[in-house]
Amino acid sequence: MIHTDKLAKTFTVKKETVDAVKGVDIDVAPGELVAFLGPNGAGKSTTLRMLTTLLTPTSGTARVAGVDVTADPAGVRARIGYIGQGNGGGHSFRVIDELVMQGRFYGMNSADALARARELLQSLDLADLAKRTVIKLSGGQRRRMDVALGLMHSPRLLFLDEPSTGMDPQNRANLWEHIMRMREEHGTTIVLTTHYMDEADSMSERVIIIDHGRIIADDTAARLKANLAGDLLAVEVAAASAAGVRGLLGRAAAGGEVSENSYDGVVRFRLRLPEGARLAPGLLLEMHDAGAPAQSLELKPPTLDDVFLELTGRNLREGANR
Amino acid sequence: MAAHGTIAGTREKHGLGRVLHDTRYVFWREMLLPLRDPFSLVFSLLQPLVFLGLFGPLLGAAVGAPAFGGQSTLQWFLPGVVVMIALFGTSMTGSNLQYELMTGSYERILATPLSRSSLMIGRALKEWAPLVVQGLLIALVCIPFGFVFHPLHVVAGLVILGIFGIGLGALSYALALVSQNKEWIFWGVQQTLLFPLMILSGIMLPIEAGPGWMQTASLFNPLTYLVNAERELFAGSVGTDTLLGLLAAAVTAAVGLAVGVKAISRNIR
């Protein structure tokens, strides 16, 4: 569905060149749900905008839905749907009018466009608002209308740029429910960008982590977490017996850092433990045998944030500031 | 979905056919605004009448009939008012775009397969469309006051204004894109250019009454040729002025669209 070869984009801002995307190779098969994850300014939106022909690549090639983005941008646009970061509905227009015209822009006839608009309004809980002007909609309603606009022509490949930024958790869940349902019904291929790691984690089958214009990881969220970041283990032992387990925990961390702090006669060790859930019981026994039984244990599965930290040494939330 | 079939069916057009096809829909979307809110049209109809009613008599009294080449003041001034409405209307094309640039509406439409020229032509024609009604209406209203109405000539005049409007609208569109996030630039440039162009074309007052340098300057103003063409047509004849006006309109349209398409494809951000 998507194939890119060293796709790159360089901007010139006030005589300074910025390499926003530094040659990315992406392959997406039909039916996949892929998230581009990265901090703000990482280049994920720029990549998406090249794939949707809203930006022309500086170098490299991209074929989207079988069509080259540089040779036939209009052909690409006819075959994809795009839901941008902003709200797509014109402020003074009526909801239904915008949907029908969107269908017409894609070459649907007026009867089909009207039927499809009604169907989408129904399934996105907007049916009562069909004749309302866009400016009178709430934020969540506008976002759902954006989804409706993007789905009007039933694209087989749908791009979403930061679909849920600024939405409250309930609206986010609601939005995702709709997107997932469309996907199940039509087998739509979906590519989205997000800087919410939990969104990439729970919704996507495949996560492409982008940082400083490069792809630094590309796999399922589960495998990324298992391979790149262990579970976070915190164990507490009595201060008197702490010395006996330091070496043991150091070996368990397999070269990773073991931090400790002590309070009230207790020492709390924290370390990354690959496959923590499987190894923790054995570790507890070893600690017991070493004369330092654990007084408490906490095991946290890794997040994509941990993966990003492991890959870049930075926190995903810290954004693009080096 | 039924939609898949229709896309393949109608999107295969290329070149001019596609531009015309797409322009229809862009125009139609824009027209939904005044059609859904027809009161806005009522005011736009009143405006030219105010000009004719209040400025026309002063003009006649101040300049005197000889300056109008033997025509009555009304016959001379009415085509100018029509050009003025076209000028004000189509040079506003970009202002309506500014709102859509601020939300994601412009980007959403940019991501559709619509041809780039059609985005500008459709919007420019929406600003021109009310002129057809306005022009015919004021012509009719002026008949009792001695205006001689040549319907076919007037319609031809309106078509030429439409072609000119496409060019000016496209330039206005490009200006809105360039001044994105700095709305004052749009208004500054639009207002700064509009009035000198208007005065130097002889819309309001005969340029022949001005000093030589103004007359020379007016020769480089495409609007001058347009106004002359409209005056000739509204007087019921077709001649050199009409042809020159048509040429000026066509050149404006070609330049405007070229600049506009470039502005759209220039990758900002």
Interface residues (C-beta under 8 A of the other chain):
Chain A: F11 T52 T53 L54 L55 T56 A74 G75 R77 A78 R79 I80 Y82 G84 Q85 G86 N87 G88 G89 G90 H91 S92 F93 R94 D97 E98 M101 Q102 G103 R104 F105 Y106 G107 M108 N109 D112 R116 D146 L149 M152 H153 S154 R156 H186
Chain B: M1 A2 A3 H4 T6 I7 G9 T10 R11 D22 Y25 W28 R29 L32 L33 R36 D37 Y99 E100 T103 G104 S105 E107 R108 I109 L110 A111 T112 P113 L114 S115 S265 N267 R269
